[in-house]
Amino acid sequence: MKLIVVRHGQTDWNKQDLCQGHANIPLNEAGLKQAEQVAQRLKSEKIDLAFTSDLERAVVTADLILAHHPATPVEYHQQLRERNYGVYERKTYSEFRQGIVDSGELPHLFRPESGESLLDVQKRALDFYGSLLPRCLSETVLVVAHGGVVQSLLLGIDHQPFAEETRKRYSHANTGYSILNVNSVLS
């Protein structure tokens, strides 16, 4: 399977460095331009199937990409939603990082009240991937999701740890994308 994984375009909350998680925040003007640019870069790719988070910022990004691929079917999945930041939703990332420090947990194990840890997100993303791979092995698949999901998915596919330096290597800016050729299920 050829897997194209794209992070959604910028939102005002991205620009303000706020945890948006499951909040349904739309793309801002810069995010729409970013999505149009990634759509241009990917227009020559053959895309057989598309999967996107059901949150508006990912849906609009996917729609702009798929405007160049009008026959491509698209499915919307809650499994591809961003990390649930729980009580930190709408708070700054610096407040969130301080919450991690205060908890004494490793960053990938920290589960805020009413939220998810990065390991929870990775399990959700890899469960989605595991269900996708057997049915799409000979296809080119587009996945449009969120920063935490993209990072967790790619770390899992590549069997990499959640170490800080590794996480940075797998981080994607808004509308950053990766193209992978994968041919086996996770072990």
SERO-4910 file (N, C-alpha, C, O; in steps of 0.05 Angstrom, whole numbers):
BEGIN
 pado doro    nc1    nc2    nc3   cac1   cac2   cac3    cc1    cc2    cc3    oc1    oc2    oc3
  Met    A     17    -24      0      0      0      0     18     25      0     38     26     14
  Lys    A     10     44    -16     23     70    -15      5     87      3    -19     90     -2
  Leu    A     17     98     24      2    112     44     12    141     44     35    147     48
  Ile    A     -7    160     39     -1    188     40    -15    199     65    -40    199     66
  Val    A      0    209     84    -10    219    109     -6    249    110     17    258    108
  Val    A    -28    264    114    -27    294    113    -38    305    139    -59    295    149
  Arg    A    -24    324    151    -36    339    173    -53    362    162    -45    374    142
  His    A    -75    368    175    -93    390    166    -79    417    166    -57    420    177
  Gly    A    -91    436    152    -81    464    151    -85    478    178    -97    468    196
  Gln    A    -73    502    179    -72    517    204   -100    528    212   -117    534    195
  Thr    A   -104    529    238   -128    542    249   -118    565    267    -95    568    272
  Asp    A   -137    582    275   -130    603    293   -119    592    319   -101    604    331
  Trp    A   -129    569    328   -119    558    353    -90    548    350    -74    550    368
  Asn    A    -84    537    326    -56    530    321    -38    554    324    -17    554    337
  Lys    A    -47    576    311    -32    601    311    -28    612    339     -8    623    346
  Gln    A    -49    608    356    -48    618    384    -35    598    403    -34    603    427
  Asp    A    -26    575    393    -14    554    409    -32    543    430    -24    538    453
  Leu    A    -58    539    422    -78    528    440    -83    498    434    -82    490    411
  Cys    A    -88    483    455    -95    455    452   -124    453    441   -142    462    454
  Gln    A   -127    443    417   -154    442    405   -166    414    406   -191    412    407
  Gly    A   -150    393    406   -161    366    409   -186    361    393   -186    363    368
  His    A   -208    354    407   -233    347    393   -250    372    387   -271    369    375
  Ala    A   -241    395    395   -257    420    388   -257    422    357   -237    418    344
  Asn    A   -280    430    347   -284    431    318   -277    459    307   -295    474    301
  Ile    A   -252    465    306   -242    491    298   -237    491    268   -223    473    258
  Pro    A   -247    512    253   -243    512    224   -215    522    217   -200    534    233
  Leu    A   -207    517    192   -182    528    181   -185    558    180   -206    569    175
  Asn    A   -163    572    185   -162    601    181   -153    606    152   -149    588    137
  Glu    A   -150    632    145   -143    639    118   -116    626    109   -113    615     87
  Ala    A    -96    627    127    -70    615    122    -74    584    118    -61    573    101
  Gly    A    -91    572    134    -95    543    132   -108    535    106   -102    514     95
  Leu    A   -127    552     96   -139    546     70   -118    548     48   -118    531     30
  Lys    A   -100    568     50    -79    570     30    -60    546     31    -52    535     11
  Gln    A    -53    538     56    -36    515     59    -49    490     47    -36    474     33
  Ala    A    -75    486     52    -89    463     41    -90    464     11    -87    443     -2
  Glu    A    -94    487     -1    -93    489    -30    -65    483    -41    -63    470    -62
  Gln    A    -44    491    -26    -17    485    -35    -11    455    -34      1    444    -52
  Val    A    -19    442    -12    -14    413    -11    -31    399    -31    -22    378    -42
  Ala    A    -54    408    -37    -71    397    -58    -57    398    -85    -57    379   -101
  Gln    A    -44    421    -91    -28    424   -116     -5    404   -116      0    392   -137
  Arg    A      9    401    -94     32    383    -93     23    353    -97     38    337   -108
  Leu    A     -1    347    -88    -10    319    -89    -28    313   -113    -37    290   -116
  Lys    A    -33    333   -130    -53    328   -151    -44    307   -171    -61    295   -184
  Ser    A    -18    303   -174     -9    282   -194     -7    254   -181     -2    235   -196
  Glu    A    -12    252   -155    -12    226   -143    -39    212   -150    -60    224   -152
  Lys    A    -37    186   -154    -61    169   -158    -71    163   -130    -56    151   -114
  Ile    A    -95    170   -124   -107    165    -97   -132    148   -101   -152    157   -113
  Asp    A   -131    123    -91   -154    105    -94   -175    108    -73   -199    106    -78
  Leu    A   -166    113    -48   -185    116    -26   -175    138     -7   -151    143     -6
  Ala    A   -193    151      6   -186    172     25   -200    168     51   -224    161     52
  Phe    A   -186    174     73   -197    172    100   -189    198    114   -166    207    112
  Thr    A   -208    209    128   -202    234    143   -216    234    170   -236    221    174
  Ser    A   -204    249    188   -217    255    213   -244    268    206   -246    281    185
  Asp    A   -263    266    224   -289    278    219   -290    307    228   -311    320    226
  Leu    A   -268    318    238   -268    346    247   -263    364    223   -248    358    205
  Glu    A   -276    387    223   -277    405    200   -250    412    189   -247    413    164
  Arg    A   -230    417    206   -204    426    195   -191    404    178   -177    410    159
  Ala    A   -196    379    185   -185    357    169   -203    352    144   -193    347    122
  Val    A   -229    354    148   -248    349    125   -243    369    103   -242    362     80
  Val    A   -240    395    110   -236    416     90   -209    411     76   -207    415     51
  Thr    A   -188    404     91   -162    398     79   -165    375     59   -155    377     37
  Ala    A   -179    354     67   -183    331     50   -199    339     25   -193    330      3
  Asp    A   -220    355     29   -237    363      6   -221    378    -15   -224    374    -39
  Leu    A   -203    396     -6   -187    411    -25   -167    393    -40   -163    397    -63
  Ile    A   -156    373    -26   -138    354    -39   -154    337    -59   -146    333    -82
  Leu    A   -178    328    -51   -194    310    -68   -208    324    -90   -220    311   -108
  Ala    A   -208    351    -90   -219    366   -113   -204    358   -139   -215    360   -161
  His    A   -179    350   -136   -163    341   -159   -167    311   -164   -155    300   -183
  His    A   -182    298   -147   -187    269   -149   -217    264   -145   -224    250   -126
  Pro    A   -234    274   -162   -263    274   -157   -276    246   -155   -297    243   -144
  Ala    A   -263    226   -166   -274    199   -165   -266    183   -141   -275    161   -136
  Thr    A   -249    195   -124   -238    181   -101   -259    180    -78   -268    202    -69
  Pro    A   -267    157    -69   -285    155    -46   -271    164    -20   -247    159    -17
  Val    A   -286    177     -3   -275    186     23   -292    176     46   -317    176     44
  Glu    A   -279    168     67   -293    160     92   -283    178    115   -260    186    115
  Tyr    A   -302    184    133   -296    201    156   -295    184    181   -313    168    186
  His    A   -274    187    197   -270    169    220   -263    185    245   -245    202    245
  Gln    A   -278    179    267   -271    190    293   -244    180    303   -231    193    319
  Gln    A   -236    156    294   -211    145    303   -187    163    294   -166    161    306
  Leu    A   -191    180    275   -170    197    265   -170    225    278   -155    243    270
  Arg    A   -188    229    297   -189    255    311   -163    259    327   -148    241    334
  Glu    A   -158    285    333   -135    292    349   -138    281    377   -159    273    385
  Arg    A   -116    282    391   -116    274    419   -137    290    435   -141    314    430
  Asn    A   -150    276    453   -169    290    471   -152    301    494   -142    286    510
  Tyr    A   -150    328    495   -134    341    515   -149    344    542   -138    355    561
  Gly    A   -174    335    543   -189    336    568   -190    364    579   -198    383    566
  Val    A   -182    367    604   -184    393    618   -165    414    606   -167    438    613
  Tyr    A   -147    406    589   -128    425    576   -138    435    549   -125    452    537
  Glu    A   -161    425    540   -172    436    515   -177    466    518   -188    474    539
  Arg    A   -168    481    499   -170    511    499   -149    524    516   -148    549    518
  Lys    A   -132    509    528   -110    521    544    -85    521    526    -84    507    506
  Thr    A    -65    536    534    -40    538    518    -24    512    521    -27    497    541
  Tyr    A     -7    507    501     11    484    503     30    487    526     39    467    538
  Ser    A     38    511    533     56    515    556     42    506    582     55    494    599
  Glu    A     16    512    585      1    502    608     -1    472    608      2    459    629
  Phe    A     -5    460    584     -6    431    581     21    419    589     21    399    604
  Arg    A     43    430    579     69    419    585     75    421    615     87    404    627
  Gln    A     66    443    627     69    446    656     53    425    671     62    414    692
  Gly    A     30    418    661     14    396    672     28    370    672     26    354    690
  Ile    A     43    365    650     59    340    648     80    340    669     84    321    683
  Val    A     95    363    671    116    365    692    105    360    719    115    345    735
  Asp    A     83    374    725     70    372    752     61    343    758     61    335    781
  Ser    A     53    328    737     44    301    742     66    282    748     61    261    760
  Gly    A     90    288    739    113    270    743    113    247    723    130    229    725
  Glu    A     94    246    705     93    225    684    111    231    661    119    254    657
  Leu    A    118    210    646    132    214    621    111    227    602     88    221    604
  Pro    A    120    244    583    101    258    566     81    240    551     58    246    549
  His    A     91    217    541     73    200    526     54    184    543     35    172    533
  Leu    A     59    183    569     41    169    588     22    187    602      2    178    614
  Phe    A     26    213    600      9    232    614    -19    232    602    -23    238    579
  Arg    A    -39    226    619    -67    226    611    -81    248    627    -87    243    651
  Pro    A    -87    271    615   -100    292    630   -128    283    638   -140    265    626
  Glu    A   -139    295    659   -166    289    668   -185    292    644   -185    312    630
  Ser    A   -201    271    639   -221    270    618   -208    269    590   -221    275    570
  Gly    A   -182    262    589   -168    263    563   -154    237    557   -159    216    569
  Glu    A   -135    238    538   -121    215    528    -91    219    531    -81    242    530
  Ser    A    -76    198    534    -47    199    532    -39    195    503    -55    187    486
  Leu    A    -14    201    497     -4    195    470     -5    166    463    -10    158    440
  Leu    A     -1    149    483     -4    120    478    -33    112    471    -37     95    454
  Asp    A    -52    126    484    -80    121    476    -85    129    447    -98    115    432
  Val    A    -74    152    439    -77    162    412    -64    142    393    -76    136    372
  Gln    A    -40    133    400    -26    114    382    -42     88    379    -44     78    357
  Lys    A    -53     78    400    -69     54    398    -92     58    380    -98     41    363
  Arg    A   -106     80    383   -129     86    366   -120     89    336   -133     78    319
  Ala    A    -98    103    331    -88    106    304    -79     80    292    -84     74    268
  Leu    A    -65     63    308    -55     38    297    -78     18    294    -76      1    276
  Asp    A    -99     19    310   -122      2    306   -135      9    279   -143     -9    264
  Phe    A   -137     35    273   -147     44    247   -130     33    225   -140     21    206
  Tyr    A   -104     37    227    -85     28    207    -87     -2    203    -86    -12    180
  Gly    A    -88    -17    225    -90    -46    223   -115    -55    209   -114    -76    195
  Ser    A   -137    -41    211   -162    -48    197   -160    -40    168   -173    -52    151
  Leu    A   -144    -20    162   -141     -9    135   -123    -27    117   -130    -32     94
  Leu    A   -101    -35    128    -80    -48    112    -90    -73     97    -85    -75     73
  Pro    A   -104    -92    110   -111   -116     95   -130   -110     71   -128   -124     51
  Arg    A   -147    -90     73   -166    -85     52   -155    -66     30   -167    -63      9
  Cys    A   -132    -54     36   -121    -33     17    -93    -39      9    -79    -21      0
  Leu    A    -84    -64     11    -56    -70      7    -45    -62    -20    -21    -55    -23
  Ser    A    -61    -62    -41    -51    -55    -68    -61    -27    -76    -60    -21   -100
  Glu    A    -70    -11    -58    -82     15    -64    -63     38    -55    -44     34    -40
  Thr    A    -69     62    -66    -57     86    -56    -78    100    -38   -100    106    -48
  Val    A    -71    104    -13    -90    114      7    -81    140     18    -58    144     26
  Leu    A   -100    159     19    -95    185     31   -108    185     59   -131    177     62
  Val    A    -93    194     79   -104    197    106    -99    226    114    -76    235    115
  Val    A   -120    241    121   -117    268    130   -126    269    160   -148    261    166
  Ala    A   -107    277    177   -113    276    205    -99    300    219    -97    321    208
  His    A    -91    296    244    -81    317    262    -53    310    270    -44    288    268
  Gly    A    -39    330    281    -11    327    288     -5    304    306     13    288    300
  Gly    A    -20    301    328    -15    279    346    -21    252    334     -7    233    340
  Val    A    -41    250    318    -48    225    305    -28    218    284    -19    195    283
  Val    A    -20    237    268      0    232    247     26    223    260     38    202    251
  Gln    A     35    237    280     60    230    293     59    202    306     77    186    302
  Ser    A     37    197    320     34    171    334     32    148    314     44    127    318
  Leu    A     18    152    292     15    132    271     42    126    259     49    102    256
  Leu    A     57    146    251     83    142    238    103    129    257    119    112    249
  Leu    A    103    138    282    121    125    302    115     95    304    133     79    305
  Gly    A     89     89    305     81     61    308     87     44    283     97     22    286
  Ile    A     82     55    260     88     40    235    118     35    233    127     13    224
  Asp    A    134     54    242    163     52    240    176     39    265    200     38    267
  His    A    159     30    284    168     17    309    188     34    324    208     25    333
  Gln    A    182     60    327    199     79    341    187     86    368    163     86    371
  Pro    A    205     92    387    195     99    414    185    128    415    190    144    396
  Phe    A    172    135    436    162    162    440    183    181    453    176    201    465
  Ala    A    208    175    450    229    192    460    227    220    447    219    222    424
  Glu    A    234    240    462    231    268    453    244    273    426    231    285    408
  Glu    A    269    264    422    283    269    397    270    254    374    269    263    351
  Thr    A    259    230    380    245    214    359    219    228    352    212    230    328
  Arg    A    204    237    372    179    250    366    183    275    349    166    280    331
  Lys    A    204    290    353    209    314    337    213    306    308    204    321    290
  Arg    A    227    284    303    232    275    275    207    268    261    205    269    236
  Tyr    A    187    259    276    162    250    263    139    271    265    116    265    258
  Ser    A    146    295    273    127    316    276    123    329    248    141    332    232
  His    A     98    337    243     91    350    218     79    378    223     61    381    240
  Ala    A     88    398    209     76    424    209     49    422    196     42    402    184
  Asn    A     33    443    198      7    443    184     10    438    155     27    451    142
  Thr    A     -5    419    144     -4    408    117     22    395    109     27    390     86
  Gly    A     38    389    129     61    372    124     51    344    117     29    336    126
  Tyr    A     66    329    101     57    303     93     80    283     91    103    291     87
  Ser    A     74    258     92     93    236     88     80    217     69     56    212     69
  Ile    A     97    205     52     88    184     33    105    159     40    129    160     39
  Leu    A     91    138     46    104    113     53     94     90     36     71     90     27
  Asn    A    112     71     31    103     46     19    104     25     41    126     19     51
  Val    A     81     13     47     80     -7     68     68    -32     56     50    -31     39
  Asn    A     78    -55     66     69    -80     54     64   -102     74     61   -125     67
  Ser    A     62    -95     99     56   -116    119     41   -104    143     41    -80    147
  Val    A     28   -122    157     14   -113    181     34   -108    203     57   -118    202
  Leu    A     26    -94    224     44    -89    247     48   -115    262     30   -131    264
  Ser    A     72   -118    273     77   -142    289     84   -134    317     89   -151    334
***
